[in-house]
């Protein structure tokens, strides 16, 4: 899911998150690191540890650490809260205005990253490949290595590091509900080989044990299917606003219109009833794991 750069519902070129690296996740850059140093300096001035500061600002110690190390774009309300709590004279707010991720990166990505970090719920249906939040390093590396036009080794490593960093959301936001519907054929493809698929199944089975992560499998044979229009994602903000993202091969579209969101919600709800139950999905993944 992303946020349009010019208008709320305009097409955006490049994709985010699930794809094979065509438009990479953000990498730590100078402005992020400088912002992190500003936060750390004022936090230490206030004689607060990360563990003490985190509940005051409303985020986990892990999130605070990621922001201070320049690895993560701060949520929209983080700078305002931090400036007030740390009595920073507006310095933190001023620093936040200059945050960027990567030269040339569209503004919609930065805005979406903020939404994702503070979301109450994230829903994903995927029929092309395993979503980025669920990928193993080996699976993601296969995607990046197969990218056309080819990527240089340093590009692959940078994108892989960013992909794995983003996955921290699943464990660092235990109060956020993550729901995934995956097509069975995504595992049957054996992308990267049997060993990669075996590790992938083990990894997703482990994630399915987290209380905030639901994973359902859409069986290979299904006479009725509400998701034939392609991949779809939904996000709910702390203000209970809903946004959607529809991703294609060479472009994506951010969706904010309530009527369009209602249609997406209807399709997602129907797919959840058409997919296997949580327990049956785990059983199927274990059987696929045993066959390898």
Secondary structure in CASP SS format (residue, H / E / C, confidence):
PFRMAT SS
TARGET T0000
AUTHOR 0000-0000-0000
METHOD secondary structure of the structure
MODEL  1
X C 1.00
X C 1.00
X C 1.00
X C 1.00
X C 1.00
X C 1.00
X C 1.00
X C 1.00
X C 1.00
X C 1.00
X E 1.00
X E 1.00
X E 1.00
X C 1.00
X C 1.00
X C 1.00
X C 1.00
X C 1.00
X C 1.00
X C 1.00
X C 1.00
X C 1.00
X C 1.00
X C 1.00
X C 1.00
X C 1.00
X C 1.00
X C 1.00
X C 1.00
X H 1.00
X H 1.00
X H 1.00
X H 1.00
X H 1.00
X H 1.00
X H 1.00
X H 1.00
X H 1.00
X H 1.00
X H 1.00
X H 1.00
X H 1.00
X H 1.00
X H 1.00
X H 1.00
X C 1.00
X C 1.00
X C 1.00
X C 1.00
X H 1.00
X H 1.00
X H 1.00
X H 1.00
X H 1.00
X H 1.00
X H 1.00
X H 1.00
X C 1.00
X C 1.00
X C 1.00
X H 1.00
X H 1.00
X H 1.00
X H 1.00
X H 1.00
X H 1.00
X H 1.00
X H 1.00
X C 1.00
X C 1.00
X C 1.00
X C 1.00
X C 1.00
X C 1.00
X C 1.00
X C 1.00
X C 1.00
X H 1.00
X H 1.00
X H 1.00
X H 1.00
X H 1.00
X H 1.00
X H 1.00
X H 1.00
X C 1.00
X C 1.00
X C 1.00
X C 1.00
X C 1.00
X H 1.00
X H 1.00
X H 1.00
X H 1.00
X H 1.00
X H 1.00
X C 1.00
X C 1.00
X C 1.00
X C 1.00
X C 1.00
X C 1.00
X C 1.00
X C 1.00
X C 1.00
X C 1.00
X H 1.00
X H 1.00
X H 1.00
X H 1.00
X H 1.00
X H 1.00
X H 1.00
X H 1.00
X H 1.00
X H 1.00
X H 1.00
X H 1.00
X C 1.00
X C 1.00
X E 1.00
X E 1.00
X E 1.00
X E 1.00
X E 1.00
X E 1.00
X C 1.00
X C 1.00
X C 1.00
X C 1.00
X C 1.00
X H 1.00
X H 1.00
X H 1.00
X C 1.00
X C 1.00
X H 1.00
X H 1.00
X H 1.00
X H 1.00
X H 1.00
X H 1.00
X H 1.00
X H 1.00
X H 1.00
X C 1.00
X C 1.00
X C 1.00
X C 1.00
X C 1.00
X C 1.00
X C 1.00
X H 1.00
X H 1.00
X H 1.00
X H 1.00
X H 1.00
X H 1.00
X H 1.00
X H 1.00
X H 1.00
X H 1.00
X H 1.00
X H 1.00
X H 1.00
X H 1.00
X C 1.00
X C 1.00
X H 1.00
X H 1.00
X H 1.00
X H 1.00
X C 1.00
X C 1.00
X C 1.00
X C 1.00
X E 1.00
X E 1.00
X E 1.00
X E 1.00
X E 1.00
X E 1.00
X E 1.00
X C 1.00
X H 1.00
X H 1.00
X H 1.00
X H 1.00
X C 1.00
X C 1.00
X C 1.00
X C 1.00
X C 1.00
X H 1.00
X H 1.00
X H 1.00
X H 1.00
X H 1.00
X H 1.00
X H 1.00
X H 1.00
X H 1.00
X H 1.00
X H 1.00
X H 1.00
X H 1.00
X H 1.00
X C 1.00
X C 1.00
X C 1.00
X C 1.00
X C 1.00
X E 1.00
X E 1.00
X E 1.00
X E 1.00
X E 1.00
X E 1.00
X C 1.00
X C 1.00
X C 1.00
X C 1.00
X C 1.00
X C 1.00
X C 1.00
X C 1.00
X C 1.00
X C 1.00
X C 1.00
X C 1.00
X C 1.00
X E 1.00
X E 1.00
X E 1.00
X E 1.00
X E 1.00
X C 1.00
X C 1.00
X C 1.00
X C 1.00
X C 1.00
X E 1.00
X E 1.00
X E 1.00
X E 1.00
X E 1.00
X E 1.00
X C 1.00
X C 1.00
X C 1.00
X E 1.00
X E 1.00
X E 1.00
X E 1.00
X E 1.00
X C 1.00
X C 1.00
X H 1.00
X H 1.00
X H 1.00
X H 1.00
X H 1.00
X H 1.00
X H 1.00
X H 1.00
X H 1.00
X H 1.00
X H 1.00
X H 1.00
X H 1.00
X H 1.00
X H 1.00
X H 1.00
X H 1.00
X C 1.00
X C 1.00
X C 1.00
X H 1.00
X H 1.00
X H 1.00
X H 1.00
X H 1.00
X H 1.00
X H 1.00
X H 1.00
X H 1.00
X H 1.00
X H 1.00
X H 1.00
X H 1.00
X C 1.00
X C 1.00
END
